[in-house]
């Protein structure tokens, strides 16, 4: 399994149901993007606290953070241990 990096942005919103700042959206891109382009979109989101879900306008995001994450390139594979793999050999 080979790994790579995926870049993008994480937008944080305030939940309209419970008021907590636990609503997140992801904008995946391999390049730097102007903030206006990120804020000018609608995102399908859900609150990690109360479970509310719906659409959020990027203009209402309280924070936009750039992120780089490792990702698994093989289909169905996750980073970390593989329970189906046999024992390691020397």
N, CA and C atoms as a LAMMPS dump frame, in Angstrom:
ITEM: TIMESTEP
0
ITEM: NUMBER OF ATOMS
270
ITEM: BOX BOUNDS ff ff ff
-5.0000000000000000e+02 5.0000000000000000e+02
-5.0000000000000000e+02 5.0000000000000000e+02
-5.0000000000000000e+02 5.0000000000000000e+02
ITEM: ATOMS id mol type element x y z
1 1 1 N 0.852 -1.17 0
2 1 2 C 0 0 0
3 1 3 C 0.896 1.23 0
4 2 1 N 0.622 2.147 -0.886
5 2 2 C 1.374 3.39 -0.906
6 2 3 C 0.52 4.486 -0.289
7 3 1 N 1.191 5.471 0.269
8 3 2 C 0.462 6.578 0.876
9 3 3 C 0.842 7.867 0.189
10 4 1 N -0.03 8.823 0.27
11 4 2 C 0.217 10.143 -0.285
12 4 3 C -0.365 11.173 0.645
13 5 1 N -0.299 12.406 0.23
14 5 2 C -0.856 13.474 1.04
15 5 3 C -1.981 14.137 0.272
16 6 1 N -3.031 14.474 0.965
17 6 2 C -4.127 15.226 0.378
18 6 3 C -4.202 16.557 1.114
19 7 1 N -4.368 17.603 0.364
20 7 2 C -4.447 18.926 0.963
21 7 3 C -5.851 19.46 0.831
22 8 1 N -6.131 20.439 1.614
23 8 2 C -7.425 21.077 1.532
24 8 3 C -7.64 22.016 2.693
25 9 1 N -8.895 22.31 2.924
26 9 2 C -9.273 23.251 3.966
27 9 3 C -10.385 22.637 4.809
28 10 1 N -10.376 22.951 6.09
29 10 2 C -11.441 22.549 7.006
30 10 3 C -12.127 23.822 7.467
31 11 1 N -13.436 23.871 7.274
32 11 2 C -14.237 25.02 7.692
33 11 3 C -14.976 24.653 8.974
34 12 1 N -14.979 25.553 9.927
35 12 2 C -15.678 25.346 11.192
36 12 3 C -16.871 26.29 11.251
37 13 1 N -18.021 25.726 11.638
38 13 2 C -19.262 26.484 11.749
39 13 3 C -19.837 26.318 13.152
40 14 1 N -20.716 27.221 13.527
41 14 2 C -21.473 27.083 14.765
42 14 3 C -22.787 26.392 14.441
43 15 1 N -23.149 25.399 15.244
44 15 2 C -24.384 24.645 15.025
45 15 3 C -25.595 25.535 15.304
46 16 1 N -26.564 25.535 14.385
47 16 2 C -27.764 26.348 14.573
48 16 3 C -28.755 25.69 15.537
49 17 1 N -28.499 24.424 15.891
50 17 2 C -29.387 23.711 16.808
51 17 3 C -28.906 23.818 18.256
52 18 1 N -27.642 23.464 18.521
53 18 2 C -27.144 23.442 19.9
54 18 3 C -26.19 24.597 20.217
55 19 1 N -25.705 25.306 19.204
56 19 2 C -24.839 26.457 19.437
57 19 3 C -23.362 26.144 19.603
58 20 1 N -22.991 24.869 19.555
59 20 2 C -21.583 24.5 19.73
60 20 3 C -20.831 24.644 18.409
61 21 1 N -19.54 24.817 18.519
62 21 2 C -18.678 24.982 17.34
63 21 3 C -18.12 23.624 16.919
64 22 1 N -19.006 22.695 16.615
65 22 2 C -18.603 21.343 16.258
66 22 3 C -19.192 20.906 14.922
67 23 1 N -19.336 21.859 14.007
68 23 2 C -19.83 21.586 12.659
69 23 3 C -18.673 21.868 11.705
70 24 1 N -18.296 20.86 10.912
71 24 2 C -17.125 20.976 10.061
72 24 3 C -17.454 20.601 8.619
73 25 1 N -16.775 21.261 7.698
74 25 2 C -16.875 20.928 6.277
75 25 3 C -15.453 20.839 5.737
76 26 1 N -15.277 20.03 4.697
77 26 2 C -13.96 19.843 4.094
78 26 3 C -14.003 20.294 2.637
79 27 1 N -12.994 21.039 2.235
80 27 2 C -12.839 21.502 0.857
81 27 3 C -11.51 20.945 0.381
82 28 1 N -11.554 19.859 -0.372
83 28 2 C -10.331 19.195 -0.834
84 28 3 C -9.772 19.883 -2.068
85 29 1 N -8.48 20.125 -2.067
86 29 2 C -7.793 20.711 -3.211
87 29 3 C -6.302 20.432 -3.079
88 30 1 N -5.62 20.366 -4.176
89 30 2 C -4.18 20.127 -4.166
90 30 3 C -3.392 21.425 -4.293
91 31 1 N -4.084 22.559 -4.279
92 31 2 C -3.393 23.842 -4.442
93 31 3 C -3.975 24.862 -3.476
94 32 1 N -3.319 25.983 -3.359
95 32 2 C -3.819 27.081 -2.535
96 32 3 C -4.978 27.751 -3.266
97 33 1 N -6.042 28.028 -2.532
98 33 2 C -7.262 28.598 -3.109
99 33 3 C -7.577 29.911 -2.384
100 34 1 N -8.079 30.882 -3.122
101 34 2 C -8.49 32.143 -2.507
102 34 3 C -9.644 31.899 -1.538
103 35 1 N -9.634 32.642 -0.441
104 35 2 C -10.674 32.494 0.581
105 35 3 C -12.064 32.77 0.019
106 36 1 N -12.186 33.724 -0.894
107 36 2 C -13.494 34.033 -1.491
108 36 3 C -14.092 32.822 -2.196
109 37 1 N -13.245 32.017 -2.823
110 37 2 C -13.722 30.82 -3.521
111 37 3 C -14.236 29.781 -2.53
112 38 1 N -13.573 29.66 -1.399
113 38 2 C -13.998 28.702 -0.368
114 38 3 C -15.289 29.169 0.29
115 39 1 N -15.373 30.451 0.614
116 39 2 C -16.548 30.996 1.298
117 39 3 C -17.772 31.095 0.393
118 40 1 N -17.581 31.082 -0.915
119 40 2 C -18.686 31.241 -1.856
120 40 3 C -19.424 29.96 -2.189
121 41 1 N -19.284 28.936 -1.39
122 41 2 C -19.93 27.643 -1.66
123 41 3 C -20.87 27.253 -0.537
124 42 1 N -21.747 26.295 -0.852
125 42 2 C -22.591 25.661 0.159
126 42 3 C -21.983 24.306 0.5
127 43 1 N -22.046 23.922 1.762
128 43 2 C -21.477 22.666 2.227
129 43 3 C -22.532 21.865 2.97
130 44 1 N -22.559 20.559 2.739
131 44 2 C -23.419 19.678 3.526
132 44 3 C -22.64 19.328 4.782
133 45 1 N -23.237 19.621 5.937
134 45 2 C -22.532 19.474 7.21
135 45 3 C -23.411 18.754 8.218
136 46 1 N -22.775 18.282 9.292
137 46 2 C -23.513 17.735 10.427
138 46 3 C -22.747 18.07 11.7
139 47 1 N -23.489 18.283 12.771
140 47 2 C -22.901 18.639 14.059
141 47 3 C -22.416 17.374 14.759
142 48 1 N -21.182 17.397 15.2
143 48 2 C -20.627 16.239 15.898
144 48 3 C -21.136 16.147 17.327
145 49 1 N -21.799 17.19 17.822
146 49 2 C -22.31 17.184 19.186
147 49 3 C -23.756 16.695 19.265
148 50 1 N -24.659 17.343 18.515
149 50 2 C -26.086 17.008 18.629
150 50 3 C -26.627 16.202 17.447
151 51 1 N -25.849 16.099 16.368
152 51 2 C -26.285 15.306 15.227
153 51 3 C -27.061 16.059 14.164
154 52 1 N -27.317 17.354 14.382
155 52 2 C -28.028 18.145 13.373
156 52 3 C -27.273 18.073 12.062
157 53 1 N -28.004 18.054 10.934
158 53 2 C -27.335 18.12 9.633
159 53 3 C -28.142 18.995 8.69
160 54 1 N -27.427 19.579 7.746
161 54 2 C -28.051 20.476 6.793
162 54 3 C -26.99 21.155 5.948
163 55 1 N -27.361 22.247 5.32
164 55 2 C -26.438 23.006 4.478
165 55 3 C -25.916 24.213 5.241
166 56 1 N -24.649 24.542 4.98
167 56 2 C -24.044 25.733 5.574
168 56 3 C -23.353 26.517 4.473
169 57 1 N -23.535 27.811 4.489
170 57 2 C -22.885 28.693 3.525
171 57 3 C -21.483 29.007 4.028
172 58 1 N -20.516 28.944 3.138
173 58 2 C -19.136 29.215 3.516
174 58 3 C -18.934 30.587 4.142
175 59 1 N -19.814 31.536 3.815
176 59 2 C -19.707 32.872 4.406
177 59 3 C -19.894 32.855 5.913
178 60 1 N -20.611 31.857 6.432
179 60 2 C -20.866 31.802 7.867
180 60 3 C -19.813 31.006 8.636
181 61 1 N -18.767 30.54 7.97
182 61 2 C -17.706 29.806 8.655
183 61 3 C -16.98 30.737 9.618
184 62 1 N -16.722 30.249 10.825
185 62 2 C -16.013 31.071 11.806
186 62 3 C -14.5 30.87 11.707
187 63 1 N -14.075 29.785 11.044
188 63 2 C -12.648 29.514 10.888
189 63 3 C -12.432 28.695 9.625
190 64 1 N -11.359 28.998 8.913
191 64 2 C -10.93 28.197 7.771
192 64 3 C -9.475 27.829 8.011
193 65 1 N -9.191 26.548 8.072
194 65 2 C -7.831 26.077 8.345
195 65 3 C -7.328 25.255 7.177
196 66 1 N -6.077 25.495 6.786
197 66 2 C -5.444 24.68 5.743
198 66 3 C -4.94 23.404 6.399
199 67 1 N -5.109 22.272 5.732
200 67 2 C -4.701 20.993 6.306
201 67 3 C -4.013 20.121 5.27
202 68 1 N -3.125 19.273 5.739
203 68 2 C -2.507 18.237 4.928
204 68 3 C -2.661 16.934 5.685
205 69 1 N -3.255 15.938 5.053
206 69 2 C -3.504 14.655 5.7
207 69 3 C -2.87 13.548 4.88
208 70 1 N -2.462 12.497 5.569
209 70 2 C -2.004 11.303 4.87
210 70 3 C -3.226 10.512 4.435
211 71 1 N -3.145 9.889 3.282
212 71 2 C -4.26 9.061 2.824
213 71 3 C -3.718 7.767 2.241
214 72 1 N -4.519 6.738 2.326
215 72 2 C -4.174 5.45 1.73
216 72 3 C -4.608 5.468 0.274
217 73 1 N -3.751 5.022 -0.621
218 73 2 C -4.093 5.037 -2.043
219 73 3 C -4.752 3.744 -2.502
220 74 1 N -4.519 2.654 -1.825
221 74 2 C -5.132 1.391 -2.224
222 74 3 C -6.588 1.39 -1.787
223 75 1 N -7.472 0.975 -2.668
224 75 2 C -8.905 0.959 -2.368
225 75 3 C -9.183 0.041 -1.194
226 76 1 N -9.97 0.522 -0.257
227 76 2 C -10.375 -0.291 0.879
228 76 3 C -9.314 -0.407 1.954
229 77 1 N -8.199 0.226 1.816
230 77 2 C -7.126 0.134 2.804
231 77 3 C -7.097 1.395 3.647
232 78 1 N -6.848 1.234 4.923
233 78 2 C -6.678 2.368 5.82
234 78 3 C -5.259 2.354 6.334
235 79 1 N -4.783 3.501 6.759
236 79 2 C -3.461 3.556 7.359
237 79 3 C -3.499 2.846 8.701
238 80 1 N -2.427 2.174 9.048
239 80 2 C -2.376 1.488 10.324
240 80 3 C -2.327 -0.006 10.125
241 81 1 N -2.82 -0.744 11.104
242 81 2 C -2.755 -2.206 11.089
243 81 3 C -3.814 -2.781 10.166
244 82 1 N -3.474 -3.866 9.541
245 82 2 C -4.397 -4.605 8.695
246 82 3 C -4.675 -5.929 9.389
247 83 1 N -5.892 -6.142 9.848
248 83 2 C -6.238 -7.34 10.619
249 83 3 C -6.141 -8.607 9.789
250 84 1 N -6.159 -8.508 8.457
251 84 2 C -6.107 -9.707 7.63
252 84 3 C -4.685 -10.086 7.258
253 85 1 N -3.731 -9.241 7.587
254 85 2 C -2.344 -9.542 7.238
255 85 3 C -1.799 -10.624 8.152
256 86 1 N -0.924 -11.436 7.61
257 86 2 C -0.303 -12.496 8.396
258 86 3 C 0.777 -11.935 9.303
259 87 1 N 1.439 -12.81 10.071
260 87 2 C 2.476 -12.358 10.987
261 87 3 C 3.689 -11.832 10.223
262 88 1 N 4.411 -10.907 10.855
263 88 2 C 5.626 -10.369 10.273
264 88 3 C 6.726 -11.416 10.338
265 89 1 N 7.538 -11.447 9.297
266 89 2 C 8.655 -12.397 9.271
267 89 3 C 9.95 -11.624 9.149
268 90 1 N 11.024 -12.2 9.707
269 90 2 C 12.343 -11.556 9.613
270 90 3 C 12.971 -11.771 8.269
